[in-house]
Amino acid sequence: MTSRHNRRMFRHHRRRRTTLLSVLAIIVAGCAQTVADWTPAATTNDLDVKWVTHEHSVSFNSSASALSKQEARSLDRFLGEIDLRPSDRLFVDVGPKSGVVVKDNRVAIINEQLRHYVPDAEALVITGEKGTDRNVRLIVGRYVVVPPNCPDLSKPSATNPGNFNDSNFGCATQRNLGLMLANPGDLLRGRTLGPADGESLSRSFRAYRAGAVINPETPKLD
């Protein structure tokens, strides 16, 4: 009797263990499926700002009194192709010389040509390794922005248990901003603020607080 009872108890406990193991297996499988579905948060669609330069060699005769017609046309073609902009940074490499920047009539001639495209253009004279006694090198530097490629559907959106941003989140906004920028360098560093009149600004605040500013009446709709 005792032996038969023990066998029944053993079979009962074994069924309970089997049931428990099955439940645990289902739970683990469910957790494993959740982990499999999880992916790290998508990277933001940032704008990529790069510094690029365009260079053009300008030849002068010994007197350096003016550009030849051929050199003037070549310089005009170069400036037109790169679409010279007010935000561009301009340099003229006049060659190594003594390492000291001195007045160079050739730079003034190039500046005159640059001002046909940008009225207040002024190239900075540098003594580098690209200029010679008969040739100077015009260097035009600018920041360019590479917008994200939209739409960005690299991350599957079927399941998102971690509630992470979709890979396409904000892509169009960033791209539109990049296309509208006049000077992409502003994304790296803001421009220096101009002069401001704090006294004049404070007077407008005082007038508003004193009720001296009368708001226009709201038009009535018929």
Stockholm file with secondary structure:
# STOCKHOLM 1.0

chainA/1-222         MTSRHNRRMFRHHRRRRTTLLSVLAIIVAGCAQTVADWTPAATTNDLDVKWVTHEHSVSFNSSASALSKQEARSLDRFLGEIDLRPSDRLFVDVGPKSGVVVKDNRVAIINEQLRHYVPDAEALVITGEKGTDRNVRLIVGRYVVVPPNCPDLSKPSATNPGNFNDSNFGCATQRNLGLMLANPGDLLRGRTLGPADGESLSRSFRAYRAGAVINPETPKLD
#=GR chainA/1-222 SS CHHHHHHHHHHHHHHHHHHHHHHHHHHHHHHHHHHHHCCCCCCCCCCEEEEEEEEEEEECCSSCSSCCHHHHHHHHHHHHHHTCCTTCEEEEECCSTTSSCCCCHHHHHHHHHHTTTSTTCCCEEECCSSCCSSEEEEEEEEEEEECCCSSCCCSCCSCCTTCCCCTTTTHHHHHHHHHHCSCGGGGTSCCCCCCCCHHHHHHHHHHHHTTCCCCCCCCCCC
#=GC SS_cons         CHHHHHHHHHHHHHHHHHHHHHHHHHHHHHHHHHHHHCCCCCCCCCCEEEEEEEEEEEECCSSCSSCCHHHHHHHHHHHHHHTCCTTCEEEEECCSTTSSCCCCHHHHHHHHHHTTTSTTCCCEEECCSSCCSSEEEEEEEEEEEECCCSSCCCSCCSCCTTCCCCTTTTHHHHHHHHHHCSCGGGGTSCCCCCCCCHHHHHHHHHHHHTTCCCCCCCCCCC
//
